[in-house]
Amino acid sequence: MNIHAVPGLILVEEQKNSGTKELKSGIAIPESIEGQQRKAKVVSIGYFTKISQDGRGFSYEPTPCKLNDMILFKDGTGWTHKEDNKEYRFLRYDDVLAILEDHE
Protein backbone atom coordinates (compact mmCIF):
# COMPACT_ATOMS: atom_id res chain seq x y z
CA MET A 1 0.00 0.00 0.00
CA ASN A 2 1.44 3.37 -1.04
CA ILE A 3 -0.82 5.67 0.93
CA HIS A 4 -0.37 7.12 4.42
CA ALA A 5 -2.46 9.29 6.72
CA VAL A 6 -1.61 12.99 7.09
CA PRO A 7 -1.42 14.64 10.52
CA GLY A 8 -4.67 14.39 12.44
CA LEU A 9 -6.02 11.42 10.48
CA ILE A 10 -5.96 7.66 10.92
CA LEU A 11 -6.07 5.25 7.97
CA VAL A 12 -7.96 2.04 8.70
CA GLU A 13 -8.76 -1.12 6.77
CA GLU A 14 -12.44 -1.88 7.16
CA GLN A 15 -13.34 -5.35 8.37
CA LYS A 16 -16.28 -7.18 6.85
CA ASN A 17 -19.11 -8.13 9.18
CA SER A 18 -19.74 -11.83 9.56
CA GLY A 19 -23.44 -11.21 9.07
CA THR A 20 -24.83 -12.27 12.46
CA LYS A 21 -23.89 -12.01 16.08
CA GLU A 22 -25.00 -14.42 18.76
CA LEU A 23 -26.12 -12.90 22.05
CA LYS A 24 -25.47 -14.55 25.43
CA SER A 25 -29.06 -15.72 25.38
CA GLY A 26 -28.32 -17.69 22.19
CA ILE A 27 -30.35 -15.43 19.91
CA ALA A 28 -28.61 -14.51 16.65
CA ILE A 29 -29.20 -10.99 15.30
CA PRO A 30 -27.99 -9.43 12.04
CA GLU A 31 -25.03 -7.12 12.64
CA SER A 32 -26.60 -4.59 10.29
CA ILE A 33 -29.27 -3.79 12.90
CA GLU A 34 -27.05 -4.17 15.96
CA GLY A 35 -25.78 -0.60 15.90
CA GLN A 36 -24.24 2.18 13.92
CA GLN A 37 -20.58 1.31 14.51
CA ARG A 38 -18.10 -0.39 12.20
CA LYS A 39 -14.92 -2.35 12.90
CA ALA A 40 -11.52 -1.58 11.35
CA LYS A 41 -7.79 -2.26 11.72
CA VAL A 42 -5.44 0.75 12.02
CA VAL A 43 -2.85 0.69 9.20
CA SER A 44 -1.43 4.24 9.32
CA ILE A 45 -1.49 7.17 11.75
CA GLY A 46 -0.80 10.79 10.86
CA TYR A 47 0.87 12.11 14.01
CA PHE A 48 0.43 15.74 15.05
CA THR A 49 3.57 17.46 16.28
CA LYS A 50 3.49 20.23 18.82
CA ILE A 51 6.29 22.79 19.14
CA SER A 52 7.23 23.63 22.73
CA GLN A 53 6.47 27.11 24.03
CA ASP A 54 10.17 28.03 24.16
CA GLY A 55 10.56 26.93 20.52
CA ARG A 56 13.42 24.54 21.30
CA GLY A 57 11.69 21.22 20.80
CA PHE A 58 8.56 19.38 19.86
CA SER A 59 6.45 16.48 21.03
CA TYR A 60 3.83 14.23 19.51
CA GLU A 61 0.18 14.78 20.29
CA PRO A 62 -1.42 11.70 21.83
CA THR A 63 -3.39 9.49 19.44
CA PRO A 64 -6.41 7.43 20.46
CA CYS A 65 -4.89 4.20 19.09
CA LYS A 66 -1.74 2.60 17.71
CA LEU A 67 -0.87 0.65 14.57
CA ASN A 68 -2.66 -2.71 14.18
CA ASP A 69 -5.28 -1.84 16.83
CA MET A 70 -8.79 -3.01 16.06
CA ILE A 71 -11.17 -0.09 16.56
CA LEU A 72 -14.86 0.75 16.37
CA PHE A 73 -15.95 3.89 14.56
CA LYS A 74 -19.32 5.41 13.75
CA ASP A 75 -20.77 4.44 10.39
CA GLY A 76 -20.79 7.28 7.88
CA THR A 77 -17.70 9.09 9.16
CA GLY A 78 -14.46 9.66 7.31
CA TRP A 79 -13.51 9.28 3.66
CA THR A 80 -13.20 6.01 1.75
CA HIS A 81 -10.37 4.86 -0.51
CA LYS A 82 -10.16 1.59 -2.47
CA GLU A 83 -6.83 0.03 -3.37
CA ASP A 84 -5.81 -3.56 -4.19
CA ASN A 85 -9.42 -4.79 -3.76
CA LYS A 86 -9.47 -3.55 -0.16
CA GLU A 87 -11.52 -0.74 1.29
CA TYR A 88 -9.76 1.81 3.47
CA ARG A 89 -11.16 4.77 5.36
CA PHE A 90 -9.53 7.95 6.64
CA LEU A 91 -10.87 8.92 10.06
CA ARG A 92 -10.28 11.86 12.37
CA TYR A 93 -8.93 11.06 15.82
CA ASP A 94 -12.31 11.87 17.36
CA ASP A 95 -14.13 9.43 15.02
CA VAL A 96 -12.70 6.51 17.04
CA LEU A 97 -15.36 5.23 19.44
CA ALA A 98 -13.45 2.36 21.08
CA ILE A 99 -10.41 0.11 20.89
CA LEU A 100 -11.16 -3.61 20.94
CA GLU A 101 -8.85 -5.40 23.38
CA ASP A 102 -9.60 -9.00 22.38
CA HIS A 103 -9.85 -9.38 18.62
CA GLU A 104 -9.04 -12.15 16.19
NUGUVEX-622595 format. One record per residue (C-alpha): residue in one letter; residue number from 1; z, x, y negated. Coordinates in nm, 2 decimals. Layout:
BEGIN
+------+------+--------+--------+--------+
: resn : resi :     pz :     px :     py :
+------+------+--------+--------+--------+
:    A :  NUM :      Z :      X :      Y :
...
+------+------+--------+--------+--------+
END
This chain:
BEGIN
+------+------+--------+--------+--------+
: resn : resi :     pz :     px :     py :
+------+------+--------+--------+--------+
:    M :    1 :   0.00 :   0.00 :   0.00 :
:    N :    2 :  -0.10 :   0.14 :  -0.34 :
:    I :    3 :   0.09 :  -0.08 :  -0.57 :
:    H :    4 :   0.44 :  -0.04 :  -0.71 :
:    A :    5 :   0.67 :  -0.25 :  -0.93 :
:    V :    6 :   0.71 :  -0.16 :  -1.30 :
:    P :    7 :   1.05 :  -0.14 :  -1.46 :
:    G :    8 :   1.24 :  -0.47 :  -1.44 :
:    L :    9 :   1.05 :  -0.60 :  -1.14 :
:    I :   10 :   1.09 :  -0.60 :  -0.77 :
:    L :   11 :   0.80 :  -0.61 :  -0.52 :
:    V :   12 :   0.87 :  -0.80 :  -0.20 :
:    E :   13 :   0.68 :  -0.88 :   0.11 :
:    E :   14 :   0.72 :  -1.24 :   0.19 :
:    Q :   15 :   0.84 :  -1.33 :   0.54 :
:    K :   16 :   0.68 :  -1.63 :   0.72 :
:    N :   17 :   0.92 :  -1.91 :   0.81 :
:    S :   18 :   0.96 :  -1.97 :   1.18 :
:    G :   19 :   0.91 :  -2.34 :   1.12 :
:    T :   20 :   1.25 :  -2.48 :   1.23 :
:    K :   21 :   1.61 :  -2.39 :   1.20 :
:    E :   22 :   1.88 :  -2.50 :   1.44 :
:    L :   23 :   2.20 :  -2.61 :   1.29 :
:    K :   24 :   2.54 :  -2.55 :   1.45 :
:    S :   25 :   2.54 :  -2.91 :   1.57 :
:    G :   26 :   2.22 :  -2.83 :   1.77 :
:    I :   27 :   1.99 :  -3.04 :   1.54 :
:    A :   28 :   1.66 :  -2.86 :   1.45 :
:    I :   29 :   1.53 :  -2.92 :   1.10 :
:    P :   30 :   1.20 :  -2.80 :   0.94 :
:    E :   31 :   1.26 :  -2.50 :   0.71 :
:    S :   32 :   1.03 :  -2.66 :   0.46 :
:    I :   33 :   1.29 :  -2.93 :   0.38 :
:    E :   34 :   1.60 :  -2.71 :   0.42 :
:    G :   35 :   1.59 :  -2.58 :   0.06 :
:    Q :   36 :   1.39 :  -2.42 :  -0.22 :
:    Q :   37 :   1.45 :  -2.06 :  -0.13 :
:    R :   38 :   1.22 :  -1.81 :   0.04 :
:    K :   39 :   1.29 :  -1.49 :   0.24 :
:    A :   40 :   1.13 :  -1.15 :   0.16 :
:    K :   41 :   1.17 :  -0.78 :   0.23 :
:    V :   42 :   1.20 :  -0.54 :  -0.08 :
:    V :   43 :   0.92 :  -0.28 :  -0.07 :
:    S :   44 :   0.93 :  -0.14 :  -0.42 :
:    I :   45 :   1.18 :  -0.15 :  -0.72 :
:    G :   46 :   1.09 :  -0.08 :  -1.08 :
:    Y :   47 :   1.40 :   0.09 :  -1.21 :
:    F :   48 :   1.50 :   0.04 :  -1.57 :
:    T :   49 :   1.63 :   0.36 :  -1.75 :
:    K :   50 :   1.88 :   0.35 :  -2.02 :
:    I :   51 :   1.91 :   0.63 :  -2.28 :
:    S :   52 :   2.27 :   0.72 :  -2.36 :
:    Q :   53 :   2.40 :   0.65 :  -2.71 :
:    D :   54 :   2.42 :   1.02 :  -2.80 :
:    G :   55 :   2.05 :   1.06 :  -2.69 :
:    R :   56 :   2.13 :   1.34 :  -2.45 :
:    G :   57 :   2.08 :   1.17 :  -2.12 :
:    F :   58 :   1.99 :   0.86 :  -1.94 :
:    S :   59 :   2.10 :   0.64 :  -1.65 :
:    Y :   60 :   1.95 :   0.38 :  -1.42 :
:    E :   61 :   2.03 :   0.02 :  -1.48 :
:    P :   62 :   2.18 :  -0.14 :  -1.17 :
:    T :   63 :   1.94 :  -0.34 :  -0.95 :
:    P :   64 :   2.05 :  -0.64 :  -0.74 :
:    C :   65 :   1.91 :  -0.49 :  -0.42 :
:    K :   66 :   1.77 :  -0.17 :  -0.26 :
:    L :   67 :   1.46 :  -0.09 :  -0.06 :
:    N :   68 :   1.42 :  -0.27 :   0.27 :
:    D :   69 :   1.68 :  -0.53 :   0.18 :
:    M :   70 :   1.61 :  -0.88 :   0.30 :
:    I :   71 :   1.66 :  -1.12 :   0.01 :
:    L :   72 :   1.64 :  -1.49 :  -0.07 :
:    F :   73 :   1.46 :  -1.60 :  -0.39 :
:    K :   74 :   1.37 :  -1.93 :  -0.54 :
:    D :   75 :   1.04 :  -2.08 :  -0.44 :
:    G :   76 :   0.79 :  -2.08 :  -0.73 :
:    T :   77 :   0.92 :  -1.77 :  -0.91 :
:    G :   78 :   0.73 :  -1.45 :  -0.97 :
:    W :   79 :   0.37 :  -1.35 :  -0.93 :
:    T :   80 :   0.18 :  -1.32 :  -0.60 :
:    H :   81 :  -0.05 :  -1.04 :  -0.49 :
:    K :   82 :  -0.25 :  -1.02 :  -0.16 :
:    E :   83 :  -0.34 :  -0.68 :   0.00 :
:    D :   84 :  -0.42 :  -0.58 :   0.36 :
:    N :   85 :  -0.38 :  -0.94 :   0.48 :
:    K :   86 :  -0.02 :  -0.95 :   0.35 :
:    E :   87 :   0.13 :  -1.15 :   0.07 :
:    Y :   88 :   0.35 :  -0.98 :  -0.18 :
:    R :   89 :   0.54 :  -1.12 :  -0.48 :
:    F :   90 :   0.66 :  -0.95 :  -0.79 :
:    L :   91 :   1.01 :  -1.09 :  -0.89 :
:    R :   92 :   1.24 :  -1.03 :  -1.19 :
:    Y :   93 :   1.58 :  -0.89 :  -1.11 :
:    D :   94 :   1.74 :  -1.23 :  -1.19 :
:    D :   95 :   1.50 :  -1.41 :  -0.94 :
:    V :   96 :   1.70 :  -1.27 :  -0.65 :
:    L :   97 :   1.94 :  -1.54 :  -0.52 :
:    A :   98 :   2.11 :  -1.35 :  -0.24 :
:    I :   99 :   2.09 :  -1.04 :  -0.01 :
:    L :  100 :   2.09 :  -1.12 :   0.36 :
:    E :  101 :   2.34 :  -0.88 :   0.54 :
:    D :  102 :   2.24 :  -0.96 :   0.90 :
:    H :  103 :   1.86 :  -0.98 :   0.94 :
:    E :  104 :   1.62 :  -0.90 :   1.22 :
+------+------+--------+--------+--------+
END
